[in-house]
Amino acid sequence: MAHDFAKIRSTRRTEPATPPPPPPSKGMLLTGLFTGLALGFFSSFLIYLSGILPPVGEMQVQTPQEREAEVLAAQQRRNEELEQAAARLQLEFYKELPNYEVIVDNMPGPRSAPATSGSSPTPAAATVTASPAATPPADVQTADGSFMIQAGAFAQESSALTQSERLNSLGLPARIKKEALLGKTLFLVQAGPYPSREQANQAERILRSNGIDSIRIGLNQ
């Protein structure tokens, strides 16, 4: 019996051990790696969105009153910008105006010879003397396009364009004339022509009421 028990014990000792499980394949490792990266990127994206988008309770639809208030505020800012631009244009006009010279063709008409003391005027002399009196003054309507109103003389063409657009918005037909004066190139902003003094006066009143200085130029007939 003792011999049989020893055989049984030796048999139990020599039983082979259970083999270890095989290591995971490379495909499973790569799958797990990509899955972890995807989850990490998705979590980071959610955290990024949570810092940018406001909560749903704070998202409100803009009312018509709020939209109207925003439009009015934008218009007010636009008007302030236009006023500042007009002030800059006026300052530049004052700076350039002393360098501008208005050349007017003012050739005198024929005059009668001075009468000597004690001599009576001849009929021909009387006719020559009466002729200039019959000529209408320069500020009375004589022909089409007798007056131009100049509202600026600028060294920069962009400033002249801005002033021209402002005159057009006031209902005054404006144009830009390029002139070389005293060795400088100036861009003259002019409105007109106006066939009568009354129309020129009306244009000047519109300019003064909007804070725009101007000078009147008589055109050659």
Steps between C-alpha positions, in 0.01 A plus 500: 500500500777737585658429169177575313453829691850609403419434135187710525695790658768484232233496233337814642834680515581430137169638360574780245417855605227700321657707220468885536247680277642628173591874488254734326557550134632827348167567330320521832767735637463734203121493527514593867751778430285660229189466714670681788621780273153546353343519844763752609443728201124480540525589870728795421255624234212485747703695756585762231135542406396533862729804532373679184132439461279669760252292695166440337322709764710806417434490124226757436332608178554870419179702515403756232554781751856386561568476127359849446719634782807343339410654162456844658831467682674404175345799321610731779856368476488550123381860542778569748756361255358721224517806724861425588585452132328828415698678770825363357396604150416849616836533673682385188297745291607787723862390471493482121281806436781759549696326223210526259455799276177570315577641155210703363492643151407856576604697194361854509281613215571801282482828680441848367781752497492740794324822413703817514383787710272738318429264211166339439478125437448394143215266406746220433647535847155495653422178317817332625428610856149359495609165361659354821194603699284281282720195573343279773703447819693178548264364769192519278411203284668550165569152364487137603764394751615838626595394856680211666512437876830359621476300822857387546853482363681184610845356450366142524254370241337273758407803711354670195292191421362494854407868480341447157286215633391720788387775262312247287321374810382859563349519153776713348655376173871480578805431289875479559736717299874435500713815492872570525539818705824648631690180433242283680228273370166569666167324461224761497149401604247718318121509481308643211485663257224739612351737243395768749618656822186388683570135426861544607383664824268207568786253452720703735225503764479119483876473543508744794215320677709182485821667619675506161690812399498601136607765254320620189671500163368699207539328165612682188214589272 
